[in-house]
Amino acid sequence: MQSKSILVTGAAGFVGYYLSERLLQEGHTVVGIDNLNDYYDVNLKHERLNKMKNHSAFTFLKIDLADKAGIDELFATHNFDMVVNLAAQAGVRYSIENPDAYIQSNIIGFHNILEACRHYPVEHLLYASSSSVYGSNKKVPFEETDFVDNPVSLYAATKKSNELMAHTYSHLYKIPATGLRFFTVYGPMGRPDMAYFGFTDKFFNDEPIHIFNNGDFENDLYRDFTYIDDIITGIMGLIEKPASGHTVFNIGNNNPEKLMVFITSLERALSNSLGREVEFEKIFEPIKPGDVPATYASTDKLQEAIGFKPETSIQDGLQRFTDWYVSYYNKK
Ligand SMILES: NC(=O)c1ccc[n+]([C@@H]2O[C@H](COP(=O)([O-])OP(=O)(O)OC[C@H]3O[C@@H](n4cnc5c(N)ncnc54)[C@H](O)[C@@H]3O)[C@@H](O)[C@H]2O)c1
């Protein structure tokens, strides 16, 4: 793909940072925006931005998606060829505590992006949706054609709403738009609010980890864990293939793991990184409201479109995470 001018929202975030890096490596010009909120340790967001500050083709601007005038001015000033909207209030559980944040960033914020793409046309709008739109669907693997009208958290409802809003704007204003349904993304410099990161923190704080799976390993929760590099390769493949209208893709690894297998793999990876035996102290709890029993992506549509499907094993991916963690936080 020839060099493009690309807006990445949520550029200080986990996925936004890795995507911006990859786009810069491929010779694109990237404007990254983020409101740098403190939903999780903001030092990590600064750390990610720091890594990009020497790229001459990267510009960072602190802008909130919900600031309509700010977003409008951004689009008026830069002539974006493409937009990747990754900024959002993420997390399923926090949407029970602070629903307002989800409406502000995910609904009002996304609407501002759509309006901007209407008034300043782009070749392709991509935006983050989520596997959570599948709710507690029983049929696996989840396919893009499945019925997704039963979200079980406000977070999921905002992501499903984004798909509807994008569909409408794409239809009315001829915006080529692609929704990306990510399945639990993990990796180095990932999100501290996610379980694998929190478990690792707890181990070093000598605290037990709480596992919300009823302690029933036969009927354990299944999660489709996707390594960050696979997510980025998926986005890079899709970015070059604007649909004529609106479409959605799963990006997951099509190989769900039991939560307990994930946790023992994390213990093993951490043991390797530290050179000593690690075992978490575990407390089993009931499944939390809004958590779904299984996430499992069909990747057929993705593979057909770009000839790629995520394949990094949790053993390899978690090893890279724990190696980073131990070195970044200087753990022994
Ligand atoms: N990581 C996952 O497992 C996962 C799974 C499914 C979907 N997603 C979606 O992918 C996207 C990226 O997720 P992530 O894991 O990188 O999360 P993240 O929280 O690390 O990144 C999101 C970034 O957006 C910024 N942001 C939030 N609200 C904003 C606003 N109103 N204005 C400007 N910036 C704002 C945050 O400061 C943050 O840096 C999100 O839309 C998320 O919902 C992530």
The ligand as a Gaussian input file, in Angstrom:
#p B3LYP/6-31G(d) Opt

LIG

0 1
 N       -7.736000      -5.508000      24.496000
 C       -8.772000      -6.315000      24.281000
 O       -8.785000      -7.472000      24.718000
 C       -9.960000      -5.846000      23.483000
 C      -10.956000      -6.793000      23.161000
 C      -12.048000      -6.376000      22.431000
 C      -12.149000      -5.062000      22.023000
 N      -11.168000      -4.162000      22.358000
 C      -11.333000      -2.783000      21.905000
 O      -10.151000      -2.410000      21.216000
 C       -9.878000      -1.033000      21.429000
 C       -8.476000      -0.869000      21.973000
 O       -8.388000      -1.554000      23.202000
 P       -7.092000      -1.533000      24.107000
 O       -6.988000      -2.871000      24.722000
 O       -5.948000      -0.967000      23.346000
 O       -7.551000      -0.518000      25.247000
 P       -6.769000       0.700000      25.927000
 O       -7.615000       1.147000      27.057000
 O       -5.357000       0.306000      26.219000
 O       -6.748000       1.787000      24.781000
 C       -7.783000       2.705000      24.555000
 C       -7.188000       4.096000      24.591000
 O       -8.238000       5.015000      24.304000
 C       -8.088000       6.131000      25.136000
 N       -9.424000       6.732000      25.304000
 C      -10.482000       6.241000      25.998000
 N      -11.521000       7.076000      25.919000
 C      -11.124000       8.121000      25.140000
 C      -11.748000       9.306000      24.684000
 N      -12.998000       9.602000      25.034000
 N      -11.044000      10.149000      23.907000
 C       -9.762000       9.866000      23.540000
 N       -9.111000       8.765000      23.955000
 C       -9.785000       7.905000      24.735000
 C       -7.521000       5.605000      26.442000
 O       -6.807000       6.608000      27.160000
 C       -6.616000       4.477000      25.958000
 O       -5.270000       4.907000      25.836000
 C      -10.971000      -0.525000      22.344000
 O      -11.983000       0.042000      21.559000
 C      -11.472000      -1.782000      23.021000
 O      -12.811000      -1.641000      23.449000
 C      -10.078000      -4.538000      23.069000

